[in-house]
Protein backbone atom coordinates (compact mmCIF):
# COMPACT_ATOMS: atom_id res chain seq x y z
CA UNK A 1 0.00 0.00 0.00
CA UNK A 2 2.90 2.35 0.72
CA UNK A 3 4.02 2.24 -2.93
CA UNK A 4 0.52 3.25 -4.00
CA UNK A 5 0.69 6.16 -1.54
CA UNK A 6 4.07 7.13 -2.95
CA UNK A 7 2.75 6.99 -6.52
CA UNK A 8 -0.21 9.18 -5.52
CA UNK A 9 2.19 11.61 -3.81
CA UNK A 10 4.15 11.87 -7.06
CA UNK A 11 1.00 12.45 -9.11
CA UNK A 12 -0.14 15.25 -6.79
CA UNK A 13 3.39 16.71 -6.90
CA UNK A 14 3.10 16.85 -10.70
CA UNK A 15 -0.30 18.48 -10.36
CA UNK A 16 1.10 21.01 -7.89
CA UNK A 17 3.87 21.94 -10.31
CA UNK A 18 1.34 22.37 -13.10
CA UNK A 19 -0.81 24.52 -10.80
CA UNK A 20 2.13 26.80 -9.97
CA UNK A 21 2.04 27.89 -13.61
CA UNK A 22 -1.72 28.41 -13.39
CA UNK A 23 -1.20 30.54 -10.27
CA UNK A 24 1.47 32.60 -12.04
CA UNK A 25 -0.94 33.25 -14.92
CA UNK A 26 -3.95 34.10 -12.76
CA UNK A 27 -2.98 35.31 -9.30
CA UNK A 28 -6.22 34.82 -7.46
CA UNK A 29 -7.48 32.87 -4.45
CA UNK A 30 -8.94 30.07 -6.55
CA UNK A 31 -5.68 29.24 -8.31
CA UNK A 32 -3.78 29.57 -5.02
CA UNK A 33 -6.15 27.16 -3.26
CA UNK A 34 -5.82 24.61 -6.07
CA UNK A 35 -2.03 24.85 -5.92
CA UNK A 36 -2.04 24.57 -2.13
CA UNK A 37 -4.35 21.53 -2.29
CA UNK A 38 -2.16 19.80 -4.89
CA UNK A 39 0.99 20.17 -2.81
CA UNK A 40 -0.86 19.44 0.42
CA UNK A 41 -2.16 16.13 -0.90
CA UNK A 42 1.32 15.35 -2.21
CA UNK A 43 2.83 15.81 1.26
CA UNK A 44 0.00 13.85 2.88
CA UNK A 45 0.54 10.82 0.65
CA UNK A 46 4.32 11.12 1.00
CA UNK A 47 4.02 11.04 4.79
CA UNK A 48 1.77 7.96 4.58
CA UNK A 49 4.28 6.20 2.32
CA UNK A 50 7.18 7.05 4.63
CA UNK A 51 5.57 5.15 7.50
CA UNK A 52 6.93 1.95 5.95
CA UNK A 53 9.35 2.99 3.19
CA UNK A 54 12.88 4.25 3.88
CA UNK A 55 13.07 8.05 3.79
CA UNK A 56 15.81 8.21 1.13
CA UNK A 57 14.01 5.88 -1.26
CA UNK A 58 10.61 7.51 -0.75
CA UNK A 59 12.00 11.00 -1.23
CA UNK A 60 14.00 10.04 -4.33
CA UNK A 61 11.03 8.36 -5.99
CA UNK A 62 8.70 11.23 -5.05
CA UNK A 63 11.01 13.90 -6.43
CA UNK A 64 11.74 11.75 -9.48
CA UNK A 65 8.06 11.45 -10.32
CA UNK A 66 7.45 15.14 -9.63
CA UNK A 67 10.45 16.44 -11.58
CA UNK A 68 10.03 14.10 -14.53
CA UNK A 69 6.28 14.55 -14.62
CA UNK A 70 6.61 18.32 -14.39
CA UNK A 71 9.02 18.34 -17.32
CA UNK A 72 6.74 16.09 -19.38
CA UNK A 73 3.67 18.18 -18.56
CA UNK A 74 5.62 21.30 -19.56
CA UNK A 75 6.34 19.72 -22.93
CA UNK A 76 2.71 18.74 -23.42
CA UNK A 77 0.85 21.79 -22.13
CA UNK A 78 3.34 24.65 -22.42
CA UNK A 79 5.23 23.72 -25.60
CA UNK A 80 8.60 23.43 -23.84
CA UNK A 81 11.43 21.93 -25.95
CA UNK A 82 11.14 18.21 -26.73
CA UNK A 83 14.66 17.17 -27.61
CA UNK A 84 16.04 13.66 -27.42
CA UNK A 85 18.55 14.72 -24.77
CA UNK A 86 15.83 16.20 -22.59
CA UNK A 87 13.78 13.03 -22.77
CA UNK A 88 16.89 10.91 -22.11
CA UNK A 89 17.62 12.95 -18.98
CA UNK A 90 14.07 12.39 -17.76
CA UNK A 91 14.67 8.68 -18.29
CA UNK A 92 17.86 8.92 -16.21
CA UNK A 93 15.98 10.56 -13.34
CA UNK A 94 13.32 7.85 -13.36
CA UNK A 95 15.92 5.12 -13.77
CA UNK A 96 17.83 6.42 -10.77
CA UNK A 97 14.72 6.33 -8.60
CA UNK A 98 14.00 2.77 -9.68
CA UNK A 99 17.63 1.87 -9.02
CA UNK A 100 17.34 3.12 -5.44
CA UNK A 101 14.33 0.86 -4.96
CA UNK A 102 16.17 -2.15 -6.37
CA UNK A 103 19.30 -1.77 -4.27
CA UNK A 104 17.49 -0.70 -1.08
Secondary structure, DSSP 8 states (H G I E B T S, - for coil): -HHHHHHHHHHHHHHHHHHHHHHHHS-SHHHHHHHHHHHHHHHHHHHHHTTTS-HHHHHHHHHHHHHHHHHHHHHHHS-----HHHHHHHHHHHHHHHHHHHH-
